[in-house]
Amino acid sequence: MISDLIIGGILIPGLLALACLALVATVILMRLLAVTGLSRRLTLPALTEIAVFILLYGLLVRGLLVTGSFL
């Protein structure tokens, strides 16, 4: 079961926290691709960005289910 976070008395759903983490990781990865020049080889960059987000989100959820905690 994915637990919720409590930050300053505010309840944050665990899946929302993972989605935010996946979004930050996606932005960093896409900028890294742009800096290295690999993003020019992508025919559909928007589709690639969505796919990377979905893959990272899935990996984070799966890792959380295996470990049982955020850290």
matplotlib code that plots the C-alpha trace (Angstrom):
import matplotlib.pyplot as plt

x = [0.0, 1.3, 1.4, 0.6, 3.0, 2.2, 4.2, 3.3, 0.0, -1.0, -1.8, -0.2, -1.2, 1.7, 1.0, 0.9, 4.3, 5.6, 4.1, 5.9, 9.2, 8.7, 8.0, 11.1, 13.2, 11.6, 12.5, 16.1, 16.4, 14.9, 17.2, 20.2, 19.1, 18.9, 22.4, 24.0, 22.2, 20.3, 17.0, 17.5, 17.3, 13.8, 11.1, 8.3, 9.8, 6.5, 5.6, 9.1, 8.6, 5.3, 6.8, 9.7, 7.4, 5.2, 8.2, 9.8, 6.4, 5.9, 9.4, 8.9, 5.6, 7.0, 10.1, 7.9, 5.7, 8.8, 10.5, 7.4, 8.7, 9.7, 13.3]
y = [0.0, 3.4, 5.7, 9.4, 12.1, 14.7, 17.9, 20.7, 19.2, 18.9, 15.5, 14.8, 11.6, 9.3, 8.9, 12.7, 13.0, 10.3, 12.1, 15.3, 13.5, 11.8, 15.2, 16.8, 13.8, 14.0, 17.7, 17.1, 14.1, 16.1, 19.0, 16.6, 15.2, 18.8, 19.7, 16.6, 17.1, 13.8, 15.6, 16.6, 12.9, 12.5, 12.7, 13.4, 15.1, 15.6, 11.9, 11.1, 13.4, 11.8, 8.3, 9.1, 10.5, 7.4, 5.1, 7.0, 7.2, 3.5, 2.7, 5.0, 3.3, -0.1, 0.7, 2.2, -0.9, -3.1, -1.0, 0.2, 3.7, 6.8, 6.9]
z = [0.0, -0.9, 2.1, 2.2, 3.3, 6.0, 5.6, 7.9, 8.8, 5.1, 3.8, 0.4, -1.5, -2.1, -5.8, -6.2, -4.6, -6.9, -9.9, -8.9, -8.5, -11.9, -13.5, -12.1, -13.2, -16.7, -17.0, -16.0, -18.4, -21.3, -20.6, -20.5, -23.9, -25.2, -23.9, -25.4, -28.7, -28.7, -28.7, -32.3, -33.3, -31.9, -34.4, -31.9, -28.8, -27.1, -27.4, -26.1, -23.1, -22.2, -22.6, -20.4, -17.7, -17.8, -17.6, -14.7, -12.8, -13.3, -12.0, -9.0, -8.1, -8.5, -6.4, -3.7, -3.6, -3.3, -0.6, 1.2, 2.0, 0.2, 1.4]

ax = plt.figure().add_subplot(projection="3d")
ax.plot(x, y, z, "-o")
ax.set_aspect("equal")
plt.show()
